[in-house]
Amino acid sequence: MRVKCVICDKIDKIADDLPLAKRLRNRPIHTYMCDDCYDRIKLKTEERRQPKE
């Protein structure tokens, strides 16, 4: 299955039998993010949630 990242518009290919592929096919509200964008957002979120001293 071909999927497109909602942030960077990078096109990836994922296996049709993965749970993610089924979720994307059956529920159009779910979106796909590539690993690079996912990791970048994860790091930024963790930095933001750190208590400031």
C-alpha positions in Angstrom: 0.0 0.0 0.0 1.3 3.4 -0.9 1.0 6.1 1.8 1.9 9.8 1.9 3.1 11.6 5.0 0.8 14.4 6.0 3.7 16.7 7.0 6.5 16.3 4.4 4.5 14.7 1.6 7.1 11.8 1.4 5.6 8.7 -0.3 6.3 5.4 1.5 5.2 1.8 0.9 3.8 -0.3 3.7 2.7 -3.9 3.6 -1.0 -4.5 3.0 -1.4 -6.9 5.9 -0.2 -4.5 8.6 -2.7 -3.2 11.2 -1.7 0.4 10.2 -2.6 -0.3 6.6 -6.0 -1.6 7.6 -6.6 1.4 9.9 -5.8 3.8 7.0 -8.1 2.0 4.6 -11.1 1.7 6.8 -11.0 5.0 8.7 -10.2 8.0 6.5 -9.7 10.3 9.6 -6.5 8.4 10.5 -3.4 9.9 8.9 0.1 8.6 8.2 3.4 10.2 9.3 6.8 8.9 8.1 9.3 7.8 10.7 11.4 11.0 10.4 8.4 13.3 11.1 7.2 11.1 13.9 10.6 11.1 15.6 11.0 14.8 15.2 7.6 15.6 16.7 8.2 13.1 19.5 11.5 14.9 20.5 10.0 18.3 20.3 7.1 17.2 22.5 9.4 15.6 25.1 11.5 18.8 25.2 8.4 20.9 25.7 7.1 18.7 28.5 10.4 18.9 30.5 9.9 21.0 33.7 11.8 24.2 33.5 14.1 24.8 36.4 
